[in-house]
């Protein structure tokens, strides 16, 4: 999710609903209350941020499993740390190359036009790499680590950075002109995803433009709706009276690659694309209020009736899902898999359990919302890909409830069980998945601090939950057992499923890290004492587990004013004496968000996504005022063409070859 709100005077950002009044009205315990209660005996600090200070000693969950953690002074990572800071360039650890592979507007087909930002059209954009790349996945072709399909999500568009001449300074403040239909069409074409073949040649990666696999997925791509909500009257519209077909996917944040090699896009802040007004007594009014529809961040509803809830009141129910795409067939119809629930999906990372069922972990990226997992009913067959292609249509969706005693439960969202009955408005499983948030409310799920990536570790059996922050927890919620008002920097939770079984319905949980500057006592950060001044971070967002079972964490929201550093990628030890030690490996240009960390199986290539570089110029003295299009070419200090000055996928390799950080 984009933590970086648009600047004063710009159109309301997608973040505003999440940053404003919470959308979860329940009295369910928050994760802050639970953590505080659990650790109250350890001595809690109160201060401006009121974050608990938790011992950095090794947790009972942290069992030594990696040889690297013993052989390298306790740390599983070996590299010279980057210096944290702020400037217009990107920086990688000494001995590594960081090359821009793809940028917004780059052609991905032989006949695609070269990028010309002053003459962009929807037709051109549909043949070019999309905007604001978030999730990055790599699907090997024929088992190769040097040839495969790069799959990339395009989360949202930042108009002020995309289009020239649309920003006007009014009373000293920048204002964006209302979007024309032509501009909206470009935005829609810049959303969705990209599938493109890449290969390593002469030690460098390059795009294969004439590959038959290359494809753009946009907000207009026809898709099939499958699973329990398919055909529901609540998904039927004038354009689709069957409730089984929909145009497009939007606000695709993180995602995943399934064990059978399909590409997952996760629809997150879909609420911002819908405008109009819904009568207070409309059947969907409560449902839409719970997810913030309509917000009207974008002007799409001014030009397309399907995004106007007063004209198409069911269209918003057709977004907020997990989308599955077969990247090996450029003509395959993407499928919205409704069994995995409808909410603001950050991602959907998966793992095959011991019994062959596949488990997907998911975060609902909103303050005070929930962590979920989905367990397929069927089992994965590694020898028959075709039998796996509809595994996501049947299974059990669970929501997490964390206990004060370090135990947790996964509560099933199944129609007819517990409160999920007709008496509470759930007539079928379709209603349960459409209103997954309300179902979680009734089950008493734990209200979390913006759950983002949730990643299982197949080497250790643990699961890591990124919780970015929750600055909207109010002071009047603070008491002796709940001292975490204004959690500005976020934290990371570690889960150990019972018996090491990812399908288990109970487990143990532990706080791996409280993020923020450990030199400020009031913050109460819990990085190990081996963490340097460059190694701490705030706002964990995306993460990756590499082939060695090591945790990499990328961030969203660090800035000159908040933390005195840009976002970046940190290597975090999770095992042994080095547990909770963090080291900075790569940092992005000022204003950018760090997304999509991924390492190939041979550990010799890392793919990263750099979102919205330059967005936030007024926070940096080297720039000094809000950013908009003209700044990118005329005011960017020390500009070089090889810098990620527009949304980019960056490839990191070791100079001379070899594994990364080993």
N, C-alpha and C positions, 0 to 999 in steps of 0.2 A: 504494500500500500504506500501511496505517496504521502509522507509525513510533511512534505514541504508545501505549505499553503501558498496560493498566489498572493501577491503583494498587495498592500493597501491600494484601493482604486481599481484593481483588476477584478474580473468576475469572480463570484464566490467559488471557492475551490471545492473539489470533491471531498476534501477532508472536513469541511465545516460541520457536517452532521456529526461526525465522529468526535470532533473537537468541541462541539457545543453540548447541549443537554443530552445526557445518556438516553439511548433508545430502549434500554432494558428497565422496565418499570417494577420488576419483582423485588421482593425482599430477600432473595437468595443470598447466602453469604458470599462475599467477595474473596478473591484469592489473597488480597492484602489482609483481611481479617483472619483468614485461616493461617497464613504464614505467621502473623503476629501472635496468634494464640499458641501456635505450635512452639514458637521460639521465645515466648515471653520469659521463660526461666533463664534464658541466656543473657538477659540484659538488653533492653531495647533503647535506642537513642531517640530523642525527640529533637526536632529542629525545624527549619523552614521547609525542608523536604520531608521530614518525619519518615525516614526510611530505616528499617531495622538493620543493625549491624550484626551480621551473623558470622560465627567463627569460620575461619578459612582452613581449619584442619580437615584432614581427609574424612570424607563421609563413609559410613558403613557400606554404602552402595558402590563405592569406588574400589573395585577389586582389580588388581593388576592383571592385565591380559595381553598388553602389547610389549614385545621385546624392545621396541624403540624407547619406551618410557624408562627402561632400566639402563640402556646403553648410552644415552646422551645426557648424562647429568640429571636424569629424571624427566626430561622433556622429550616428547615424541617428535618434535620439530627441530630442524637444524637449518637456520638461515640468519643472516645479519638483519636485524630489525630496521624497518624504515622509520625515519623521524616523523612524528605527527606534526601537522601544521596546516597552513592554508596558503594556496596559491592557485594559479590558473592551469597548472599542468597536472598530469598524473605521475605517480612514482611507484616503483616496484623494488623489491629487495635486491641488494647488490648481487650480481651474477645472473640476473634474469632479464629477459626481454619482454616488454609489453607492447604488442603490436595491435593496431586497430584492424580488425578483420572486416567488419561491416558497420556502416553508419546509415542513419536515416536518409532515405532517398537513393541509396546505391542500387543500381540495376541488378536484378537477380535472374533475368532471362536474356537470351542473346538479342532479342528485339526491343528490350526495354530502353527507354530514353535515359540519357544522362541527367543527373539531378540539377534542376534549376529552380531554386526556391522562390524566385520572383515570378515564375510562370508555371507554378504547380497546378495540376488538374487531378481529378479523381482517376481518370483513365491512366495517367502516368503513375500515380501512387499505387495503383493495383498491380503494377509491374515492378515496383521498387520495394526495398526494405522499409518496413513500417516505422512508426514513431515510438518513442519511450519504451524500449525493450526492457523487459523484466526477467521472467524465467528464461533460462538457457538449458537445453538438454542436448545430449549427443547420443545418437543411435548408430552403432557401428554397422557398416555394410560388410557382410561376409566375415564378421568377427574381427575386423580390422580396427586398430587404434589410430590409423593414419588416413582413413577414409570412412566417411559416415554422413549421416543426416543431422544437420544442426536445426533444432526446433526452438523457436523464440517467440515469447508472448510480447504483444504490444499493448501496454496497459491503458494509457490515456493520451490525450493530446493537450499540449500547452500552446494555445493559440498565439499568445504574445511572443513566443519564441519561434513560431513557425511561419507567420505571415507578415510580410512588410506592409507598413502603412495603415495598420489597424489600431495602433495605439495613439491616443491623443492626450496631451497634457492639459488637464482642466484644473484650474486653481492649484497648480503645482503638483497635481497627482495624475498618474497615468490611468486612462480609461480605455477599455476595449470596445470597439464598435460592434453593434449587433451583427451576428453572423449571417452572411448571405447563404442561399442554398448551395452555391458553388463551393463556398468555404466548408459548409457542413459535409458536402459530399467528399471533399478531400479528407476531412477528419474521419469520416466513416471508413474510408479506404485505408487510412493509416492505423486503424485499430485492428484487433484480431491476433493473427500469428503469421509467422513465416516458417516455411520448411525449405531448406536449401542444402544441396550436397556440397560438402567441403572435402578437401584432401590436402595432405601434407606433402610438399614437394620441395626438395632442397632445404629441408629444415624449417620451412615456413608454410603456414596454412593459407589456402586460397579458395575462393568460391568457384564451383563448377557451374557456369551459367547455362550450359546446354544439357544439364541433367534432366531426365524425365521425371525426377522426383520433386523438382522445384515447384513451389506453390505459395500463393498468398491466400490467407483466410481473412475475411473482413467482416464488418458489421452488416454486410448484405449477402454473405454466403448462405445458401440454403442448408438447413440442418434438420435432422430428425430428432423428435422427442421420444425417448424410450423409458421403460421402467414404470413404476406404480402410478406416476402422475400423467403418463401419456394418455391422451384422450379425455382427461378430466374436463368437465364443463368449465372449470376455473381457468383452463388454458385455451379455451376456444375463443377465436376472434372472427371478425368479419372476413379477414383474408384467409383464415384457416379454421373453418367450422369443425374440423376433425380434432383439433388440439394436439396434432402430432407433427406439424411442420412449422419451422420458425426461420426467419431471416436473421442470420448473424450472431456474433458473440462480441461482448464488450467488456472493457475494464478487466482484461485478463492479467492477473497479477502473477503470482508464482504458479507452478503447475507440477508436472511430473512425467516420467516415462514408465510405462507399465512393464512387468516382467516379460510380456509377450510383444513388446516393442511398439506400442501405440503411444501417442502423444496426448498429454492431458493439459487442457487449459482451464484455469479456475476463474470464474466470473466473480469479481469482488464488488466494487462500489457501483453497482448498476443503477442505484437510486438517482444518481445525478443526471441521468440522460432523459428522465421523464419530467414533463411539465404538465400544465393544466391543473384543474381542481376536481377532486372527487367528493361527492356529497357525503356529509358526516354520517348519514345513515346507510351508505352503500355497503353491500355485503363484504367488500374487500377493505373497508376503511381501517379496521383494527389491524388486519394483516399488513397493510401498507404502512401504517404508522410505526409498526414494530421494526420495519426495515428502512424507514425514512423516505418513502416514495409519496409524492413526487418532490424532488429537490430543485430541479430545473437549472442545474449548473450550466449545461449545454443548451444551445438554441435549437436542438434537433426537433423538438415538438412544434416549433414555428413553421417547419417545412415538411414534416412527416407526421401524419395523423396517428400512426401507431405508437408514437412516443408521447402522445397527449392522453392522459388518463381519463379526461372527460369524454374523449371520442372512442378510445379503445381501452376500457377499464381493466381488461384481463391481460394486456400485453406485458405488463411488468411481472406477472407470474411466470413468464416464459424466460426470465433471466434470473441469474443468481445460482446457476447450476455448474456442475462439472461437465466439461465437454471432452469427448474422446475422439481422436482423429487417427486414421490409419495413414502414416506417412509414406508407406510403401506403395500407395495407390493414389495418384494425384487427382483422381476422379471420385474417390470415396466420399460419401456423404458423412460429414461430422455428426456425432450423436450426443445429445444432451442427456446424461445419465441421471435421471431424477431420483434413483434409489439412494444416492449419496446426499440428498437433502438440498434445500434451497436456503442459502444465507450468503454472507459476504465472504466467499471462499478466498483465502490467501493462497492455498496450494493443496496438493494431494499426493504426498509421497507414499510409496508402497513397499511392501516386503512380503515374501512368501513365507508363511508360517510352517511349522514342522509337519502339520497334517496336510499341507498342500493348498489350504485356503489362502487367499491374498488379503492383506490388511492395509487399508489406506488411512493415513492420519491427516487430519485437517484442522485448521484454525479458522475461526470466524473473526475477521479483523475489525473489531469494533470494541470500544471501551465497554467493559462490563459484559462481554459476551463469551462464548464457550469454545471448548476444545471437543472435537468429535473424532470418532474413527468408524470405519465401515469394514465389515468382514464379509467377504463373498460367501454365498451358499455353496457354490461349486468350487472345485479344486483346479489348480493350474496344471496344465499338461505341457511340459517343455518340449515334447516331441510332436505336438499337433497344435500349431498356432490357431487354426480355425476354431478349435473347440474353446479357445479362451476369449474369442472376440466379443462375446456377450456376457462375460462373467459379471460385469458391473450392473446388470439389470436385476439381479437377485442377491439378497444378503440382508444383514442386519446393521442398521445405523445406530451408533451409541453416542452418548454425550457424557462428559467427564464430571465427576463429583469428587473433589479433593477433601480429605478429612484432616482434622487438626492433629491426629496421631501419626501422620506420615503414611497413612493408607489411602487408597482411592478406589472408586468404583466406576465402572462403565455401565451407564443406565441405558437399556434398550429403548429406542423410539419405535415402538411397535403398536399399531392400532389395536385397541381392545385391551391393552395391558395398562394397569394403573389408571392414571387420570386421562389417558389418551382415548377417550370414548366419545360417543355422540353427545352425551350430556355436556361435554366441554367443547363441542363444535367440530369434532373430528369424526366425519362420517365414514372415512376409509383411510387406507394407508396413503392415498394421494394427498389428503388433507394434512396428514402428519408431515410428509416431506415438504409440501408447499410451505407450511408454517413450522418448519423445524425449530426456529427460535422459540416460538410460543410453546411448542412441545417440551423443549428443554427447560423453559420457565416453570412449567407445571411439575416437571420431574425433580426440580430443586437442584439443577446443575450449578456448578460454581462459577460465579461471575469473575472473569479474568481481565487482566490488564493488556488488552489488545493482542490476542493470540495470532501470531503470524505463522511462519514455517514451523511444522512439526515433523521431525525427521527420525525414523527408526535406524538404529545402528545394528547391522547384521553381525558385526564382529563381537560386540559386547552384550547384545540383547537389550540395550537401553533405548530410550526414546527421549529426544530433546525438543522442548517447547520454547520457541522464541516469544517473549512477551515484551513488546516494544516500549510501552509506557502507559501511564494513565494520569495525566496531569489534571484531569477533571474530578478526581476524587476530592470532595470538599472538606474543609476544616471541621464542619459540624459532624463529619463521620469519624473523626479521630477520637479515640478513647484509649484506655490502657491496653486493650486487646486488639486495637485496630489503628496503629500509629502511622499508616502509610498514605496520608494525604499528599496529593501532588507528587505522585511517583514519576518524576521527570525522565528517568534514565532507563527504566525497564529492568528485566531480569530474565534468567533462563532456568527452566524447571527440567529436572531429569526424572524420568519414569522408569521403573523396573517392573515389567509385567510379571505376575506370579508364575513361577516355574519357568521363566524365560520364554513363555508362550505368548506370542503377540496377539492371539485370539482371546486371551484371558479376560474375564470381566472384573478382575480385581488386580491391584498391584500396590507398589510402594512408590512414594515420590520424595524428592529431595530438591532443595535449591542448589543448583550448581554455581550460579553467579548472581550477585546483586551488582548491577552495572552503575557506572559513574566514576567520578574522580575519587580515588581512595585517599588522597591527601586532604580532602575536605571531610572532617569528622561527621558533620550533619548528614552527609550523603549516605554513609554507612555501606559503601561498596565493599564487596567481599572477594576481590581479586587476591591471589596469593601475594605474599611479600616479594616473590621473585619477579612479579610484573613491574615493568619499568614505567616511567612517565609517558612513554610512547605506547605502552601496551594496553592501557585501559580504554574503554569505549562506553558509549551510551547508545541506547535505542537499537538493540539487536532486532534484526528483521528476517533476512533469509539465512539459510545455513546449508552446509553440505557435509556429508560423511564420505571420506575418500576410501580407496580400496584397502588402506591400512587401518581403517576404523577411527580415523582422527576427525575432529570437529573443526570446521571452518565457519566463521560467523561474519556476515556482512551487515552493514548498518544503514539506517535511514533517519536522519534528523540531526546529526552532528553538524555544527556550524561555528563560524567565528564567535558568535555571541553566546551560544549555548555551552560549547565545550572547548572552544579554541582550536578546533581541528575539523577537517572535512571527514566525510564518511569514508569507509574503507573496508578492507578484508582483514580479519584477525584470525590467527591460529590459536585455538584454545585447547589446552590439555584437560582431559577428563579423567585420567587414571593416575594412580600412584602419588608419589610425593609432589609431583608437579601439578596436581589437580588445581584448577582455577587459575593457572598461569596463562596469560594471553600475550601474544606478540603481533605487532603490526607488520603485515606482509605487503600490502598494496593500498594506496589511497588515491581518491578521485579528485578531479578539479573542483574548485569552489562552486557551490550550488548544486553539485551532482549528488545523486543517490547511488549507492552500491548495491547491485542486485545479482542474482543468478549464479553464484559460484558453483562450478562443476569441474571435476577432474576426470580425465579419461581413466580407463581401467588400468592402463600401464603406468599411470601416475606421471606421465611426461608432458601432458598438456593441461592447462587450466583455462576454462572459458569464464569470462566475467561480463556483466552488463552494466554499462554506465548510463544512467538516466538523467534527463534534464540538466546537463551541464550549463552553468552560468545563471541558473534560476536562483536568485537571492543575492544579487550584486550589492544591494545596499548594506548587507551585513559585513562586507569586507572593505577595508579602507583602500585597497588597491583598485576598487571599482566605484563604490560610493553612492550608487543610486539603483533603483529597481531596474531589472533586466527586461529588455524586449528585443525584438528581432534585430534592429540596427546594431545593437551592441556586439553581436557575435562576430561581425567582420570589421567594425570600425573602432571598437574600444577595448578589445581583448588584448591585454598585455602579452608581449612575447609570443604572438600567434605563430603557430606552425601547422602545416597541413596534416602532419601525422598525429596531432593531438585529438583526443575525443571531444571536439568542440560542438558536436551534436550527438544525440543519443547513439551509442556505439556498443558493439560487441568487441571486447578486447581479449586477445589470446596471449597467455603467458607461457613461456618455455624457458628452460634452463640453457644458458649459453654453453655451447659445446655438447648439449644433450644431457640426458639423465633425468632421474626422478625429482619431483618437486619437494623441497623442504626435507629431504632425507640426506 
